Amino acid sequence: MCGGRGTRLGEGEKPLAAVAGRSMVDRALDALAASRVETAYAAVSLHAPRTRERLVARRDGSADDPDSEAVDLRVVDTPGDGYVADLRAALGAGPDAPALTLAVDLPLLDGPAVDAVLGAHAAADADALSVRVPAARKRELGASADAATRYDEADDGEASGGVDGDLVPAGINVVGALDGAGDEAVRATRDARLAVNVNRPGDRRLAERLLGGDGPEPLPTGGVDWLDATATREGGGRS
């Protein structure tokens, strides 16, 4: 998903904003190319015309970029009417459910982390997977945290999988049916690769420090450590 305006970042089209010298849209595609994902559908809107140009150039092999890794890339035009509307348009363009969805603002993501999310979905035996990060973890790292869902173990242990507190969507999920039918597994992690969404200038500075080895801790490598056992809830088609 790479069609947002990026107004909070304050630097034009968000997908083209550079993190450590490489645009976030290229970093996202590099992570998918390094995973077991074979085809990527890049959903772009009229709010991001230069991003579309970049995607087409990468798709057609005309981008002068020796750092790009190969992935079968399809460019999908969406209406730009919000995340859900654009997601519906993207999924209507060809990928069959369940489908991995990825926000462009996760510049720390890599191939092993993507594969770990796919593996978590397969292990959960659910139609959809929602990946969350504890809000406290984002504060610990110094990353911004917006919308959060409260999961109280005492009240909703089945839905939370034993994770107590505020959980923030990570921006990478597996989506099931568009009509919301089916069930959804909720998994939580402290992994910094999934915890840093670049929404504001401070987030970008944090991501660059982590990528440069100057962050509050080393970046994880390999698989993702999940905090909770797989838990499911009804109606998980549009995580």
N, C-alpha and C positions, 0 to 999 in steps of 0.2 A: 504494500500500500504506500504509494508515493505521490499523492496528488494534493497534499495539504498546502495551505498558504504559508505556514511557519511564522505567524505574526509574533509569537512569544520570543522566538529566537532573534527576530529583528534583522534578518539578513537576506531578504529576497526569498527565493524558492528554497524551502527547507531541504529537500533531497540533495540539492547541489552544494549545500553548506559543507565546507571541508572540515574534517577532523584529522589532525596530524597529517595534513597535506593531501588527503584523499576524500572525495565526496562521500556522503553517507549512502547515497544510492549505489555507488560502486562497491562500498564496503558490504552492503547488504547482499548484493549479487555475488560478491566474492565468497561470502559465507555459504550461500546456497550452492555455489559451484564446488565448494570444498566438502559438501555433505553428500548424502546419497540421493538428494533431490535431483531429478533429471530435467524437469521443465519448470521454468519460472514464468508466471504471468505478472507483469508489472502494471499495476493499475494507476493510471495517471489522469489528471483532470485538466480542465481548461485553466485552472489556477496555476498550473506549472508547465507552461509551453516549452521553456528551455530544458526542463527535465525530460520532456518527451523527446526533444531533439537528441539529448544525450543517450537516452535509451535506444532510440532507433539506430544511432551510430554504433552503439555497442552491439546491438542485435545484428546489424549488417556487416560488422567487422570493419567499419570504416573509421572507428575511433583510434587515434594514435595513442594507444595505452598499453605498453608492454606489461603492466601489472595486472591486467584483467585476466581472470580465469574464466574458462568456457562453461557456459550453461545454456541450454536451449531456452532462449528468451522470447516471449511473446508480449507485445505491448498492447494493452487494453485501455481504450478511452472510456472514462467514467464521467458522470454528470457533475461531480464536485458538489453534491448536495449533502455531504456528511459521510461519516464512516460507514454506516449501515447501508445507505443507498449505493455508495461506491463499491462496497463489498459485494452486494447483490449483483451489480453490473459485472464485476470481475469474475465472480463464480459462474455467471451466465455465459461467459465467453468461452468456456470449454472445460475447465478442470472439474472432475467428478468429486463429489463428496465421499468421504471426508477429505478436506484439503487443508494443508498447512497455510496459515496466514502470518505475515510478518510485516510489522511497521518498519518504515525506513530509518527510524531514529534510534536503532540499537547498534551503534558502531563498534561495540566490543564483541559482538557475536562472531562465532567462528563455526566451521563445519562440524566439529565434535559436539558442540552445544546444540546445533540444529538436529543432529542425529539423536541426541539424548531426548529431545522433545518428541521426536517421532517414536522413539522406543517407549517413552512413557505412555503415549497414546495407545500403542499396541498392547502394552502390559495392562492397561486399565480396562480394556475390553468395553469401552464406552463409545458412543457415537462422536463425542466431541471432547476436547481437552482444553481447559483454561489454565494457563500458567500464571502464577501470582508470585509477588515478592513482598515480604513483610515491610510495612511502611517504616518500621523501626530500622530495618536494614538500610533502606534508602537514606534515612537521616544519618545513620552511622557513616555511610560513605560520603555524605554531603551532596547527594543527588536530590533533585526536586521530586516531589510526590504529589500527584493531583488526586483524582477520584480513587477512593479506597472503599473496600467492602469489609464490614466488621464480621469476623467469624469468632464466636465465643464457643469454646470447646464444651462448656457446661450446657449450653443451650442448643448447639448445632454440631455436635461432634461428628456426626455422619457426613455432613456437607463439608466440614473444614478438614477432615482427615486428621484431626488432632492438633491443628495449628490454631493457637489462641491469639487473637489480636487483629489489627487492621492489615489487610492484604491489598496490594496494588497490582492491577493488571500489568503484565510484563511487556505486552506488545507482540508476543508470539503465541499462537494458539493453533489448535486443529479444530476446524469448523465442520459441523455435521449438516443436517438438513436446514435449509434456509427458513423453513416455516417454524423452526424451533422445536420440532418433534425430536424425540429421543432423549438420551441422558448425557450428562456432561461430567467428566472427571475433573477435579480441581487438584492441582499439584502446586506446591510452594517450594521456593528455593532461595538461598542467600547468595547464589552465584552472581558475582559482579557483572558477568557477561550479559545477564538477563536483567540486571537491576538498574542499569544506567541508560535511561532514555534521554536523548538530547533535546530538551524543550526550551532551554534557556541558556544564555552565555555561560553561566557557571557550570552547567552540565557538560558543555563542550570542553571547558578547561579541565574538568575532572576526568573526562574520557581521555583527553590527550595525556594527562599525567599518568593514568593507568597504562595506556599503550606504551608510553615511554619508560615504564618501570619506575616512575617517580610518584606513584600514587600511595594511598594509605596502606596498601597491601599488594602483593603480587597478583596478577591476573591468573585465574584458574586455567588449567589445560585439561584436555580429555573430557570425560563425561561429566554430567551434572549431578551434584549431590542433592537429593530431594529431602525436604524436611518431614514430609508426611507420607503415610501410606495412601494408596489410591482411594479416593472417595468419589462418590457420584451423587448427582442430583438430577431431577427431572427437568426437561426443557433446556437442552444445551446446544441448540443449533446455531446460535449467533454470538459466540463468545467474543 
